[in-house]
Amino acid sequence: NAGVTQTPKFQVLKTGQSMTLQCAQDMNHEYMSWYRQDPGMGLRLIHYSVGAGITDQGEVPNGYNVSRSTTEDFPLRLLSAAPSQTSVYFCASRHLTSGTELNTGELFFGEGSRLTVL
Amino acid sequence: GQNIDQPTEMTATEGAIVQINCTYQTSGFNGLFWYQQHAGEAPTFLSYNVLDGLEEKGRFSSFLSRSKGYSYLLLKELQMKDSASYLCAVSDSNYQLIWGAGTKLIIKP
C-alpha cells in the first residue's frame, strides 16, 4: 500500500496562474480532504468529500475547487493563485466513522505540497 | 466559536517526562486526537480518546476530561527523536476535525 500520495512536493507559481495538486489513496477510504497549514495556525480544512461525486466546502474554500470522480483521487485546483495561498497543503483520508471507540477515524496524510505564490 | 488551545512551545530534557495540555471548546464532541508532526513532514496519528480517562500506549499516554474540555499528552523517557510538534484535534458534531496550532516540543540533551 502506498497510502496517500500527493504531487507535486514543491511548486512556485506567479500570481494569477492556475495549477492542480494531485492526491490519490489506495486504502479505499470514503473520506478525503484537503488542508492548508500556515505558521502559528492549526490545520484548516479547505474542501472535503465523503464519496465519489460528493464534495463540500470546509473552513477556507475560497480560491480552490475540488472534484471526486473516483474513490481514489481528489485533486485540488487553484483557479488564480494569490500570494495569500502560499502555504503547505496536505491531503488526508480516512474511513467514515461513527465516532465509536472501535473506530478511531484516524486521518492518513500525504507528505504535503509546499506552494509559493510570487 | 470553536477553539482549541495548546502551548506554543515547550522544552524538556532527554530522559524526562513532559505533559502537553490541550483545552477545547467545540460544537459537539466525537473524540479527541493527538498527532505528531516532525518538521517538514506530515502529521502522524498518536492517540484517540472519546471516553474520560487515561489511554496508555508505550511511552505515550493521553488523558481526557470531557466535563472540563481538557486533554493532555504525556511523554515519558523522552528521546531526541521526540522533538516535534504535537497537534491536538477535536472531532466536532459533524465529525470534522478542529485543530489546535500545535505545541513545538524541544528536547535538550
Interface residues (C-beta under 8 A of the other chain):
Chain A: G40 M41 G42 L43 R44 L45 Y48 G58 F90 L96 T97 G99 T100 E101 T104 G105 E106 L107 F108 F109 G110 E111 G112
Chain B: I4 T8 N30 G31 F33 Y35 E41 A42 P43 T44 F45 Y48 V50 L51 L87 A89 S91 Y95 Q96 L97 I98 W99 G100 A101 G102
